[in-house]
Amino acid sequence: MEYRETLAYLYGLERFGMVFGLENISRLLRALGDPHNDLKVIHIGGTNGKGSVCAMMASIFQEGGYKVGLYTSPHLVDFTERIQINGAEISWEDVVRLTDLLRRRVEEESIPQRFTFFDFTTAMAIYYFSLQEVDLSILEVGLGGRLDSTNITSPLIAVITNVERDHFQILGERIEDITREKAGIIKRGIPLVSGVTQPEVIQILEDECSRKRAPMRLAGKDFWGERIAPRTLNFRGRRWRLEEVKLGVAGSYQVDNATVALGALEVLEEMGLGVSKKSVYEGLRKILWPGRLELVQRSPQILLDGAHNYAGARSLREALQEEFEYDRLFMIVGIMEDKEIPTILTELAPLADLLVASRPHNPRAMSPQKVAEIARTHCKEVKVIEEVKDAVGKLREVAQKDDLIIATGSLFTVGEARDYLLSKRGE
């Protein structure tokens, strides 16, 4: 009951919506004694892949004997997924205790109640990592970068995985505008590692790094990764040469993410945070990142992937065509209204023998009727099943052993499908 009441308070903070800026997080952390000043932080942003790079680097450093804090968002099933140390999620008891503590400090310091859910949970994660005396804290940017709550830290290194069109209503319509927001995590004198490819994006990052005298290393120029087989790559950096590195996650795009992670690790080694080559190989082999091309059942195959923008949908399409074998494809799609839904469905819907439009329990979710209307221009057969769990249950009944069911379009959709499947597994 205490945990549920705590979550009700935290989710209640979402009534403030998105309030960008560092003033609120600064006040919250000040009330906790500015714990962010004690942490060694790796700060990772980008449009797609930032969570995967976070998880890869955390896994490698953990294999290397480091105590690693990992803060990511959103969660799939339980809030505790957001805050982890060496793969162990924060306990319900600690969530309750830290929430109560920070609420008391807010009252004692008379901090205005304008902070958001993400402000509060970021402060909680940072304080928790400080209390637990982690060796490293890996923080994933929530949205954008410049005004994101995680940008309160002064990191050892900043990483920008890639830049694509997403959240354009908030970050700007043009790729240049989005890039400038993400480039806001670049700090004076702090190295940047990036996997961006567009010339105009590279130029903006180079200009910002030059202005802030921040060394920059770029994939394809300063380090290279090559996919040599499914889930396998060779890597070449300024000093590192790694052959046949195996990945524990599917998708050719994960080779790009692993390349960026390895490029960042090479820089960190120069700063005294080294790991053995064995730790690198083992960390990437053991990497787990739920909800990203996650195969949760084999007969029939059930796949979960949170593709929520054009780039993610394109990568998912390539993976379905190149890495999975199946007779029929059943696709469950639930998408947020603020996404470029036509472009996502143009990529994915033609692959499906049957597309089921659903709606996750999120106020931003588009009605399944609207999703279905758009999907019908691309797909042979489209149905509407309002609840994600009902859609999963129905398709499990009709799918044969050689078919593939996938839930996609949003991590919220994936989370509800995963929750249902995991609960059924325990019955």
N, C-alpha and C positions, 0 to 999 in steps of 0.2 A: 504494500500500500504506500509506504513512504517513497519508494522509487517511482511509482506511477504518479504520485502527487508532485514529485520533483520534475518529472517530464512534463506534466501539465503546466507547471510554472515556466519551464524553459521554452516549450512550444508556444506558450502564451506571449512570449517576447516577439514572436513573428508578427504580431499586430503592428509593430513599428516598421515592418517591411524591410526595405534595403536602405539603410542610412549610411552612405559612404563617407569615409574620413577617419582619421586616426585619433580624434579628440576623445571619443567615448572609450576606446580600448586603452588609451593612455591613462584615463582616470581610473578605470577598473584595475589596471596593473599597478598604478601608484598606490591604490588602497591595499594591494597585496605585497607591497614592498619592492616593486619593480623587478620581479623575478626574471624577466626576459633578459636583463643585463647579465645574468649569470650563465646563460645557456650558449652552447656552441650550436649554431643553427645552420641547416642547409635549407634554403628557400627555393621552392620549385613552383613555377607557374607555366602558363601556356594554354592553348585551347583544348587540345586532346593529348592524352598520354601522360599528363602530369602525375596523376595518381599512380599509374603503372611505374613511372620512373621513381617515385617516392618508395613504392613497395620494393622495387628492385634494389635500390640503394640500402634500404633498411635491412633487407635479407642478407645482402653481402656483408654489411658491417656487423650484423649479428653473428654471422659465421666467423667473422674475424675476431670475435670476443668482446665487442663493444656492447654497452648497454644503450639501446637506441629507442628514443621516443618517436612515435609516428602520429601525426595529426592530419587527417584527411576528411573530405566531405564530398557528397552526403553519405549517410550510412544506408545500407540496404534493408536491414531488418531491425537492428537494435542500436540505439544511440551510442552504446559503448564501443561500437566498431570504430568510431571516430578517433578515439584516444587509446593508443596501444603502446606497450613497452615490450620489446623483443617478441612481438606477436601475441602477447597476452592483453586482452582488452581490459580497460579500467573496470573495476567492480561496480556493481550497483551501489554498494555501501559507500564507496568513494565518491561516486556521482552525487549521492545525497549529501554527504558530509561537505564536499567542496562547494556545492551549490548553496547550502545553508551558510557556510562561512562567508562566501562572497556576497550573499544577500545582506548579511549583518554588516559587512564592511561598507557596502553601498549606503546603508542607513546611517551608520556612524559618520561617514564622510559627506553625507548629504549630497550624494551624486545624483543628478537629475535622471529620472527613469526614461531616458531616451535611447538607451543602448539596445542593440538588436540581439536576437538569438545568437548570431555568429560572433558578435562582440563578446558576449558573455561566455560562450563555449570556448572561444579562442583563449580568453584570459584563464579559464579553468584548465585548459590543456597545458598552457605554459607554466602555470603554477604547479600543476601536478608533476610535470617533468622536472621542475626545480626541486620539489620536495623529494622526488625519487632519485635525485642526483644522477640523471642520465649522462652518458658521455657525449651523446649527440642528440639533437632534436631535428627531425625532418618535418617541415611544415609545408603543406600544400596550400597554394593560394585558393581562396574560395571563388572569387570573381574578379576578373581584371587584374589588378596588381597595385597600381599607384595608391588607391584609396582603400585597399583591402585590409582587414584587421591584422592579418599576418604580417603586413609590411611594417609593423611597429618594431621589428627586430633588426639588429645589425648582424647579418649572417656572415659565415665564413665564405660562402659562395652563393651565387644566384644562378638559377637554371631556368631557361625558357624553352620548352620543348618544341613548340611550333605555334604559328598564328594563323587562324582561319576565321571565317565569318561565324560568329556565335554571339548571342546576347547583344545583337547589334542595336536593339532599342535602348540599351543602357550604355554600351561602350562606343557606339558610333557606327554609322553605315559603312564607312570606308575602311578597308584593311589597314590603311595608314593610321586612322584614328584608334582602331583596336590595338595596333602595335604600340602606339605611344602610351596607352593605358597599361599594357603589360610591361613595357620598358620601365615603368615606374618602380619596379623592384630592384633596378640597378642602383647600387650605392657607390659613393665615392671610394675608389681604390679597391673595391671588392670584385673579384673575378666573376665574369659571366661566361657560362657555357650554354650553347644553344644549338638546336637542330633545325632552325628555320631555313627555308629554301628560296622564298620569293626575293628577287633582287631589291624591291622597294622596302621590304621588311628588314632585310639584312642592312641596308643603308641606314635606316632609322636606328637600329640597335648599335651599329658602328658609331654613328654620330653621338648617341647618348653615352656610350662607353668612352669615346674620346673626350667628351665634355667633362665627364666625371673621372677621367684618368683610371678607368676600370679595365683591366686586361680582358680581352674577349677571345674565346676559342669557339670555332664554328665547325660543325659537322660537314664533311666534304672538303674542308680546307685545312683544318688542324688535326683532325682525327677522322677515321673512316670505319664504317661497318659494312660488311657484305653478307647477304643471305646466301648460304651455300646449299641449304636443304631446309625443309620445313622445321621451324623452331631451332635453327642452327645458324650461327654466324661466325665469321672471322672478324677480328678487330685489329686495327692498327692505329696507334697514337704516336705521340712524339717519342715515347720510349717503349710503350707496351706493344707486344705482339701476342695476340691470343688466337689460337686456332680451334675450330670446332667447339665453340661455346654453345652449350645446350640450354634452351629456355623451357621453363615449366609452364609457360602460357602459350596459347595458340594465337595465330594471326601474324601475317608477314609484317604488319606495322609494328609489332613488338620488337622486331629487329632494329627499327629506327629508335624506339624507346631505349632499348638496351645499349645502343651505340651512344646515345646522349648520356645515359647513366655512367657508362665506362669512361667517356670523356671527362665527366665531372670527377669521377674517382681518381683519375690520373692527376688532375689539378690538386685535389685534396691530399694526395700522396706527397706532392711537392711541399705542402703545408704541414707535413708531419703526421697526417692521419692515414697511414698506410694500411693496406690489407694484403694478405698473401694471394698469389694466383689461385691457390686451392680454394680460398674463401670466395673469390670471384666466381669460379666455376660452380661451386656448391651452392652459393647464394642464388645464382640465376637458375640453376637446375631445380631448386626447391621453391622458387617463387610461386606464391599463390595470390591471386588478385580476383576475388569473387565478383561475378557480374560482368566480367569482360571475357567474352568467348569462353564462358565457363560451362563445361559439359557436366551436368548434374545427374544424368541418367543415360544408359546406353541402349536399352531395348524397350521401346523406341528411344532414339537419341533425343534428349531434351537439352537445349542450349540456351544460355542466358547471355545477352550482350546489351549494354546500355548505350548503344549508338543513338545520339540525340541531336546530331547536326549532320550536315552534308558530308564532311570529311569522315565522320564516324560511320555513316551509312555506306559510304564508298568502300571503306576498309572492311566492313562486315560483308558486303557483297563479294569482295575479292576472296575473303576467307571461305565463304560458303561455296564459291565456285572452285577453289583450289585445294582446300584442306579437308573437306567433309564429303562423304559419299552417302547417298540416300536415294530412296525411290521417290517419295513425295515430300514436299516441304509445306508444313503448316506454320503460319506466322501469326503471332499475337502482337498487336501494335497498340501502344498507348503513348501519346505524345503531348508535351506541354504546348499551350497556345502560342507562346512567344518564340517558337521555333519555326524554321523554314520548312514547314510540313510538306509542301509540294515537292521540293527537291529531295527530301528524305525518302518519300514514297516513290518518287521516280527511280531511285536507286534500288529500293528493296522490293516493292510490290510485284514487279514482273517475275521475280524468282518464285513466288509463292503459288502453290496449287490451290491453297485456301488461305485467305487473310482474314483474321478475326480482329475487328476493332474493339478495343476496350478502353476503360478509363480508370487509371489509378486514383487513389484517394488523395488528391491534391487539388486545391482550388484553382491552380493554373492549368489543369489538364483540359485539353480540348474534348468536346463531346465525341463519343465514338461514332455517332451518326455523321458528323462532319468529316471525321477521319475516313469513314467508309465511303462517303461520297467522292472524296478525292482519290481513294485507292481504286475505285471501280474503273477509272480510266486506264489503269495499268495492270489489273489483276483479273484472272479468269473468274474467280469466285470470291465474294466478300460477304461476310456475316458480321452482325453486331452482337456481342455478348458483353453486357455492361461491366460486370465484375471480372477482374483479372483472374482471380482464383477459379471462378466458374469456367472461364475460357480454357485455363490449363486443364481442369478436370474433364471437360467435355472432349478436348482434343486427345487426351490420354485414352479415352474410351474408343475413339475411332481410328487412331493411328496404329499401323502395323509395325512389326518389329524392325523393319528396314526403313521406316520413315523418320523424318526429323521434325521436331517441334522447336520453334524458337520464340522467345519472348524478348521484345526489343522496343526501341523508340524513346526510352527514358530509363534512368536508374530507378525511378519510383516504380515503374512497371516491373522492372527486373526484381526489385526488392519484394514486391508483393507475390510475384510468382515463386521466388526463392523461399519465402516464408511458408507459403502453402506446401511446396514440395518437401521442404525439410520437416514440416510437421507431419505430413503424410508418411514420410520415411520412418518416423518413430511409432506409427500406429501398429 
